[in-house]
Amino acid sequence: MNKSESITKLAPALLKFNTEVSKIYKDATNPFYKKNYASLDNIIDNIRPLLNNNGLSIVQMPSGDGEFAIMKTILLHESGEFLESESLIMKPVKNDPQAIGSCITYARRYSLTSFLSLNT
């Protein structure tokens, strides 16, 4: 994990965020596996106001190498302090725009929920 030299302002803001965030309910169904999950939109809608109220924001940066999709998640504090996740590397099921987009959305959702220790 990469981080700013200091996180003395970010750490208490993250602690406050974690006391305010509640369980995020599953609002979507995967028709193939017939399983429910919390959609990326639902997760963002639930956490963005709490992040903003605590001087926090999330940046997610997808990249790739032609074979794998790579996702990094960065938690920023208004002071400039940050925490950056390790790269999440995933292989799309096919090499077409739909599969790549799906893989990126999946990576964003799981990177975000694990990075912020969200309960879905």
FENGI-V17757 format. One record per backbone hydrogen bond with DSSP energy under -0.5 kcal/mol. CO is the residue of the C=O (numbers start at 1). NH is the residue of the N-H. E is the energy in kcal/mol with one decimal. If there is no record, write none. Layout:
BEGIN
co & nh & e
CO & NH & E
CO & NH & E
END
This chain:
BEGIN
co & nh & e
2 & 84 & -3.4
7 & 11 & -2.8
9 & 13 & -1.2
10 & 14 & -2.6
11 & 15 & -2.3
12 & 16 & -2.4
13 & 17 & -2.4
14 & 18 & -2.5
15 & 19 & -1.4
16 & 20 & -1.2
17 & 20 & -0.7
17 & 21 & -2.3
23 & 25 & -0.6
28 & 37 & -2.4
29 & 31 & -0.8
30 & 34 & -2.2
30 & 35 & -0.8
35 & 30 & -3.3
37 & 27 & -0.8
37 & 28 & -2.2
37 & 39 & -0.6
39 & 43 & -2.4
40 & 44 & -2.7
41 & 45 & -2.8
42 & 46 & -1.8
43 & 47 & -2.1
44 & 48 & -2.7
47 & 51 & -3.0
48 & 52 & -2.9
49 & 53 & -2.3
50 & 54 & -0.9
51 & 54 & -1.1
51 & 56 & -3.0
52 & 55 & -1.8
55 & 78 & -2.2
57 & 76 & -3.1
59 & 74 & -3.1
60 & 62 & -0.6
61 & 72 & -1.3
63 & 70 & -3.2
68 & 65 & -1.5
69 & 90 & -3.0
70 & 63 & -2.6
71 & 88 & -2.8
72 & 61 & -2.6
73 & 85 & -3.1
74 & 59 & -2.5
74 & 76 & -0.6
75 & 83 & -1.9
76 & 57 & -2.0
77 & 80 & -2.6
81 & 77 & -2.6
82 & 4 & -2.3
83 & 75 & -2.9
84 & 2 & -1.5
87 & 89 & -0.6
88 & 71 & -2.3
88 & 90 & -0.5
90 & 69 & -3.5
90 & 92 & -0.6
94 & 96 & -0.9
96 & 100 & -2.5
97 & 101 & -2.8
98 & 102 & -2.4
99 & 103 & -2.2
100 & 104 & -2.4
101 & 105 & -2.4
102 & 106 & -2.5
103 & 107 & -2.6
104 & 108 & -2.8
105 & 109 & -2.5
106 & 110 & -2.5
107 & 111 & -2.5
108 & 112 & -2.5
109 & 113 & -2.3
110 & 114 & -1.9
111 & 115 & -2.5
112 & 116 & -1.9
113 & 118 & -2.7
114 & 117 & -0.8
118 & 120 & -0.7
119 & 24 & -3.1
END
